[in-house]
């Protein structure tokens, strides 16, 4: 009964919000479902979190969250649930929304899809549509163009590296988790704040993928942050998105700025 009443209140408040709504009303977590189609009719399903304290006079940051393998599908739900829950919801907690109200965009890849080609590291059509969607949403909502961020885990980690590498003019900072990117494009990211995470015992995406990207960025003059969890496997995302300094660091970043202090940062942090 309490859950029913809670949902009823949330849905009733949705009709009072000054935010323009998409295809439906926000779910109890504050996400609204939508479908974006590009000029060729290619579609991408997504969920968009609307800041809990709407103010049309002030622009808000936007976090693009790219799910991993577990989020693949066509239900427009898996990308914000299961192992994708923490990465998509850490920004929407009451604490974080009070300190840093923001939009959270979570597109979904279909089965067999990917954000970036694992071999070439180039962005897929799904990632390109996700980036185009940001521009489309910016025409509907007060999104701050200088505070658009990207993060993702596993497949999404590759996507986060591809997004910041191929669309550096769009993103102010990136948090790739258990992913890999193109070292050949490191020179394009020397001035971009990046905080990467990986587990030292990841047998699905080897930690050397992140290590080589961090090395390439540093050789190019960048100052990326890298946190490697000792003894942790492919579930490093659970520790990365729970890092106490993560949100504070991310929302300090502005497009074109160098990385701001992040509190504790180490190349190798013991797992639990």
PLY file of the C-alpha trace (Angstrom):
ply
format ascii 1.0
element vertex 272
property float x
property float y
property float z
element edge 271
property int vertex1
property int vertex2
end_header
0.00 0.00 0.00
2.82 2.39 0.90
4.51 1.71 -2.44
1.24 2.38 -4.26
0.71 5.67 -2.44
4.31 6.71 -3.08
3.94 6.06 -6.80
0.62 7.90 -6.89
2.18 10.96 -5.27
5.16 10.93 -7.64
2.94 10.64 -10.70
0.60 13.36 -9.50
3.52 15.71 -8.89
4.78 14.99 -12.39
1.85 16.90 -13.83
2.80 19.93 -11.72
6.45 20.04 -12.74
7.50 22.82 -15.10
9.72 20.35 -16.98
8.39 19.46 -20.43
7.65 15.75 -20.27
8.53 13.18 -22.90
6.40 10.18 -23.85
5.22 9.56 -20.30
5.42 10.56 -16.67
8.50 9.98 -14.49
8.78 6.60 -12.80
9.24 6.46 -9.00
13.01 6.96 -9.50
12.47 10.15 -11.48
13.40 8.75 -14.92
11.22 9.39 -17.97
11.22 6.99 -20.94
11.81 8.31 -24.45
12.79 7.27 -27.97
15.09 9.32 -30.16
15.16 8.98 -33.96
17.88 10.43 -36.13
17.43 11.87 -39.62
17.62 8.38 -41.13
14.94 7.00 -38.85
17.35 5.03 -36.67
15.97 4.84 -33.14
17.54 4.77 -29.69
15.55 4.15 -26.52
16.57 6.08 -23.44
15.72 7.14 -19.93
16.15 10.71 -18.75
16.29 11.75 -15.12
14.83 15.19 -14.47
16.36 17.24 -11.62
14.19 17.09 -8.52
14.31 20.88 -8.00
13.32 22.32 -11.38
14.44 25.86 -12.15
14.10 26.92 -15.76
16.26 30.00 -15.14
19.43 28.05 -14.28
21.25 25.54 -16.51
21.94 22.10 -15.09
24.76 19.61 -15.75
23.98 16.42 -17.66
25.57 13.02 -17.03
25.50 10.57 -19.93
25.58 7.05 -18.51
26.51 4.18 -20.84
25.58 0.72 -19.60
27.55 -2.50 -19.94
26.65 -5.88 -21.42
24.00 -6.48 -18.77
22.03 -3.45 -19.96
21.60 -4.60 -23.57
18.01 -5.05 -24.70
14.92 -3.31 -25.98
12.87 -2.93 -22.78
14.25 0.56 -21.99
14.75 -0.56 -18.38
17.80 -2.80 -18.15
20.19 0.14 -18.63
19.13 1.62 -15.26
18.65 -1.59 -13.27
20.66 -4.56 -12.06
24.40 -3.95 -12.36
23.55 -0.70 -14.16
21.58 0.66 -11.21
24.43 2.23 -9.27
26.08 3.87 -12.27
22.82 5.46 -13.36
21.42 6.31 -9.92
24.43 7.52 -7.93
23.85 10.99 -9.43
20.15 10.99 -8.54
20.33 10.32 -4.80
18.71 13.01 -2.62
22.14 13.91 -1.25
23.74 14.37 -4.66
20.71 16.13 -6.12
20.72 18.58 -3.22
24.41 19.33 -3.76
24.50 19.00 -7.55
21.10 18.81 -9.25
21.56 17.38 -12.73
20.02 15.55 -15.64
21.03 11.92 -16.18
20.69 10.43 -19.66
20.79 6.63 -19.98
20.37 5.35 -23.56
20.05 1.64 -24.30
21.86 -0.49 -26.85
19.93 -3.44 -28.33
21.19 -7.02 -28.05
24.29 -7.34 -30.20
24.94 -3.62 -30.07
27.90 -1.73 -28.63
28.95 1.84 -27.90
32.40 1.57 -29.46
34.01 -1.03 -31.69
36.19 -3.17 -29.45
38.87 -3.48 -32.19
38.95 -0.01 -33.77
37.66 1.83 -30.66
35.56 4.04 -32.96
32.08 5.16 -31.83
29.11 3.15 -33.04
25.90 4.54 -34.48
24.33 4.01 -31.05
26.90 6.27 -29.41
26.62 8.86 -32.15
22.85 8.98 -31.66
23.33 9.32 -27.90
25.56 12.35 -28.49
23.09 13.80 -30.99
20.33 13.24 -28.44
22.15 15.50 -25.98
21.91 18.29 -28.52
18.23 17.57 -29.06
17.48 17.60 -25.33
19.43 20.83 -24.93
16.76 22.48 -27.02
14.06 21.32 -24.60
15.76 21.58 -21.22
18.18 24.04 -19.55
21.31 21.90 -19.95
24.64 23.57 -19.27
26.82 22.97 -22.37
29.97 23.43 -20.28
29.03 20.68 -17.83
28.12 17.67 -19.92
29.83 14.51 -18.64
30.11 10.90 -19.77
30.63 7.73 -17.76
30.14 4.04 -18.43
31.15 0.57 -17.37
32.53 -2.36 -19.37
31.00 -1.87 -22.85
30.07 1.53 -21.54
33.65 2.08 -20.41
34.78 1.67 -24.01
31.94 4.00 -24.94
33.06 6.64 -22.43
36.59 6.60 -23.84
35.22 6.84 -27.39
32.86 9.67 -26.46
35.53 11.87 -24.91
38.01 10.94 -27.69
35.78 11.57 -30.70
33.52 14.29 -29.29
35.85 16.27 -26.99
33.97 19.47 -27.82
30.82 18.04 -26.20
32.09 16.60 -22.92
33.72 18.37 -19.99
34.99 15.19 -18.30
34.81 11.41 -18.43
34.70 8.54 -15.95
35.47 5.31 -17.85
35.13 2.16 -15.75
36.63 -1.17 -16.88
37.00 -0.02 -20.48
39.58 0.80 -23.10
40.19 3.40 -25.77
42.39 4.50 -28.64
45.85 5.58 -27.47
46.33 7.25 -30.83
43.79 9.90 -29.87
45.34 10.62 -26.46
46.81 13.91 -27.67
43.27 15.17 -28.28
42.44 14.62 -24.60
45.46 16.18 -22.92
43.33 19.01 -21.53
40.32 16.85 -20.58
39.67 15.76 -16.98
39.48 11.95 -16.85
39.12 9.70 -13.83
39.36 6.04 -14.84
38.71 2.94 -12.74
39.58 -0.73 -13.14
39.99 -3.89 -11.10
43.47 -5.46 -11.03
42.01 -8.96 -11.53
39.51 -8.16 -14.26
39.52 -11.17 -16.59
36.85 -9.81 -18.95
38.42 -6.46 -19.80
42.07 -6.64 -18.83
43.28 -3.78 -16.63
46.07 -3.07 -19.10
43.38 -1.49 -21.30
42.96 1.35 -18.83
46.64 1.44 -17.89
47.73 2.01 -21.50
45.19 4.83 -21.93
46.38 6.53 -18.74
50.01 6.16 -19.84
49.25 7.60 -23.27
47.40 10.57 -21.77
50.26 11.35 -19.41
52.79 11.14 -22.24
50.60 13.59 -24.17
50.78 16.05 -21.29
47.49 15.18 -19.65
46.84 14.74 -15.94
44.30 11.89 -15.73
43.39 10.14 -12.52
43.47 6.36 -12.28
42.13 4.24 -9.45
42.87 0.52 -9.70
41.23 -1.71 -7.10
43.63 -4.42 -5.96
42.22 -7.94 -6.16
38.92 -6.82 -7.72
37.51 -8.26 -10.93
35.00 -6.95 -13.46
32.65 -5.70 -10.74
34.94 -2.73 -10.05
32.00 -0.53 -11.09
30.38 -1.22 -7.71
33.37 0.36 -5.97
33.97 3.07 -8.54
30.46 4.52 -8.40
30.48 4.29 -4.60
33.72 6.28 -4.33
33.01 9.09 -1.84
34.83 11.73 -3.86
33.45 10.87 -7.28
30.45 13.21 -7.55
32.31 16.11 -5.96
35.13 15.76 -8.48
32.85 15.36 -11.49
30.69 18.41 -10.87
33.76 20.60 -10.36
34.73 20.06 -13.98
33.90 22.54 -16.72
34.54 22.20 -20.43
38.09 23.25 -21.17
39.22 23.13 -17.53
42.00 20.99 -16.13
41.19 18.30 -13.60
40.19 19.54 -10.15
41.34 17.87 -6.91
39.60 14.59 -6.17
40.61 13.79 -2.63
42.19 10.38 -2.33
43.59 9.16 -5.62
45.89 6.18 -5.88
47.07 3.88 -8.61
46.24 0.83 -6.55
43.57 0.74 -3.82
42.83 -2.55 -2.01
39.44 -4.09 -2.66
37.06 -4.98 0.15
0 1
1 2
2 3
3 4
4 5
5 6
6 7
7 8
8 9
9 10
10 11
11 12
12 13
13 14
14 15
15 16
16 17
17 18
18 19
19 20
20 21
21 22
22 23
23 24
24 25
25 26
26 27
27 28
28 29
29 30
30 31
31 32
32 33
33 34
34 35
35 36
36 37
37 38
38 39
39 40
40 41
41 42
42 43
43 44
44 45
45 46
46 47
47 48
48 49
49 50
50 51
51 52
52 53
53 54
54 55
55 56
56 57
57 58
58 59
59 60
60 61
61 62
62 63
63 64
64 65
65 66
66 67
67 68
68 69
69 70
70 71
71 72
72 73
73 74
74 75
75 76
76 77
77 78
78 79
79 80
80 81
81 82
82 83
83 84
84 85
85 86
86 87
87 88
88 89
89 90
90 91
91 92
92 93
93 94
94 95
95 96
96 97
97 98
98 99
99 100
100 101
101 102
102 103
103 104
104 105
105 106
106 107
107 108
108 109
109 110
110 111
111 112
112 113
113 114
114 115
115 116
116 117
117 118
118 119
119 120
120 121
121 122
122 123
123 124
124 125
125 126
126 127
127 128
128 129
129 130
130 131
131 132
132 133
133 134
134 135
135 136
136 137
137 138
138 139
139 140
140 141
141 142
142 143
143 144
144 145
145 146
146 147
147 148
148 149
149 150
150 151
151 152
152 153
153 154
154 155
155 156
156 157
157 158
158 159
159 160
160 161
161 162
162 163
163 164
164 165
165 166
166 167
167 168
168 169
169 170
170 171
171 172
172 173
173 174
174 175
175 176
176 177
177 178
178 179
179 180
180 181
181 182
182 183
183 184
184 185
185 186
186 187
187 188
188 189
189 190
190 191
191 192
192 193
193 194
194 195
195 196
196 197
197 198
198 199
199 200
200 201
201 202
202 203
203 204
204 205
205 206
206 207
207 208
208 209
209 210
210 211
211 212
212 213
213 214
214 215
215 216
216 217
217 218
218 219
219 220
220 221
221 222
222 223
223 224
224 225
225 226
226 227
227 228
228 229
229 230
230 231
231 232
232 233
233 234
234 235
235 236
236 237
237 238
238 239
239 240
240 241
241 242
242 243
243 244
244 245
245 246
246 247
247 248
248 249
249 250
250 251
251 252
252 253
253 254
254 255
255 256
256 257
257 258
258 259
259 260
260 261
261 262
262 263
263 264
264 265
265 266
266 267
267 268
268 269
269 270
270 271
